[in-house]
Amino acid sequence: MGVDTRVDVQVAAKLFRGFGDPTRLAILEELAEDGELRVKDLVDRLGGSQSNISGHVGCLKDCGLVSDRPEGRQVFYRISAPEVVAALRSAEALLAVSGQRIELCPNYRLGP
């Protein structure tokens, strides 16, 4: 395995860690469904604190998965590229064929 391949794998692992957090994944799903939402909208839909949701949105923005659009005193967030939605939909397709085995996998636990 060459150096470039290891670097690519490390970056890919970071991407999947971002998708692996339930709150960040839920935020991405909400944005994929509705296009643009404010942090307040996400808090209303997902629950949790404003600071927690805001922190996760900031993480997604820092990684380039989410973009923002200020409008007056409000900020609207949206998925930054169609490839993000494609990755979400590909994961849904994979879960349709492997979801039960993934759920039963002893290597990873669901929930906190």
Phi and psi in degrees as a GROMACS rama.xvg file:
@    title "Ramachandran Plot"
@    xaxis  label "Phi"
@    yaxis  label "Psi"
@TYPE xy
-78.0229  167.745  GLY-2
-60.3158  -43.4471  VAL-3
-60.5361  -40.3143  ASP-4
-64.1477  -42.1981  THR-5
-63.8214  -40.1133  ARG-6
-63.2921  -44.6576  VAL-7
-60.3017  -40.9007  ASP-8
-65.7205  -40.3429  VAL-9
-63.7018  -42.8434  GLN-10
-66.0139  -41.6401  VAL-11
-62.1593  -40.0466  ALA-12
-62.1913  -38.7191  ALA-13
-63.8911  -40.5451  LYS-14
-59.0415  -48.1007  LEU-15
-68.4195  -28.5532  PHE-16
-63.3727  -38.8547  ARG-17
-62.2217  -43.4556  GLY-18
-71.9393  -21.7851  PHE-19
-78.6018  -12.5627  GLY-20
-83.5325  126.462  ASP-21
-58.7637  -38.2557  PRO-22
-68.9896  -45.2791  THR-23
-63.9952  -39.5598  ARG-24
-63.8053  -41.7307  LEU-25
-64.0908  -38.878  ALA-26
-62.1522  -46.9842  ILE-27
-60.8408  -40.393  LEU-28
-63.2622  -43.5761  GLU-29
-62.1865  -43.6039  GLU-30
-67.4635  -35.7258  LEU-31
-64.7735  -35.171  ALA-32
-74.3642  -43.2464  GLU-33
-112.409  -2.64427  ASP-34
85.5897  -80.5262  GLY-35
-124.767  136.317  GLU-36
-144.054  154.014  LEU-37
-90.4395  164.239  ARG-38
-56.8459  -41.1908  VAL-39
-58.8129  -41.6312  LYS-40
-61.6507  -42.4181  ASP-41
-65.9558  -39.8657  LEU-42
-61.7014  -44.7792  VAL-43
-60.9113  -36.481  ASP-44
-83.3635  -38.3077  ARG-45
-101.567  -16.4243  LEU-46
78.5658  -172.043  GLY-47
84.9772  176.406  GLY-48
-86.6734  157.072  SER-49
-61.1924  -41.2668  GLN-50
-67.255  -36.5882  SER-51
-65.8723  -49.8493  ASN-52
-63.2188  -43.1898  ILE-53
-60.377  -40.8667  SER-54
-63.0187  -41.1903  GLY-55
-67.9647  -40.3675  HIS-56
-62.6094  -41.914  VAL-57
-60.5978  -41.0836  GLY-58
-61.3186  -46.6673  CYS-59
-63.1084  -36.7916  LEU-60
-68.708  -44.6456  LYS-61
-58.921  -33.5652  ASP-62
-84.6221  -4.49804  CYS-63
83.8962  10.7284  GLY-64
-85.9155  -21.7163  LEU-65
-130.345  142.791  VAL-66
-116.822  160.9  SER-67
-122  159.116  ASP-68
-139.158  103.081  ARG-69
-69.7259  140.951  PRO-70
-141.279  99.9142  GLU-71
63.4154  -125.387  GLY-72
-90.7168  -0.855726  ARG-73
-102.882  155.44  GLN-74
-128.242  125.532  VAL-75
-102.688  137.508  PHE-76
-113.042  146.29  TYR-77
-147.273  160.805  ARG-78
-67.9006  136.083  ILE-79
-81.5097  -20.527  SER-80
-151.452  145.874  ALA-81
-61.4304  -22.6347  PRO-82
-64.1944  -27.9114  GLU-83
-65.215  -45.9392  VAL-84
-64.8293  -39.3534  VAL-85
-61.1567  -39.6966  ALA-86
-64.5786  -41.4709  ALA-87
-61.6362  -44.914  LEU-88
-69.0979  -35.1347  ARG-89
-64.2633  -39.2411  SER-90
-63.5531  -40.2139  ALA-91
-60.8298  -41.9823  GLU-92
-64.8168  -41.6584  ALA-93
-63.9397  -41.6471  LEU-94
-64.6877  -30.5275  LEU-95
-62.5217  -30.8659  ALA-96
-100.901  -22.1894  VAL-97
-126.615  3.21571  SER-98
-55.9758  -42.2024  GLY-99
-64.6286  -42.3393  GLN-100
-66.9436  -38.0547  ARG-101
-64.9697  -43.7927  ILE-102
-61.3277  -36.7931  GLU-103
-87.5752  -6.2408  LEU-104
-58.7699  124.078  CYS-105
-75.0661  -9.29276  PRO-106
-80.4661  -22.6242  ASN-107
-132.448  137.307  TYR-108
-104.851  145.442  ARG-109
-84.9032  148.206  LEU-110
85.3893  -174.437  GLY-111
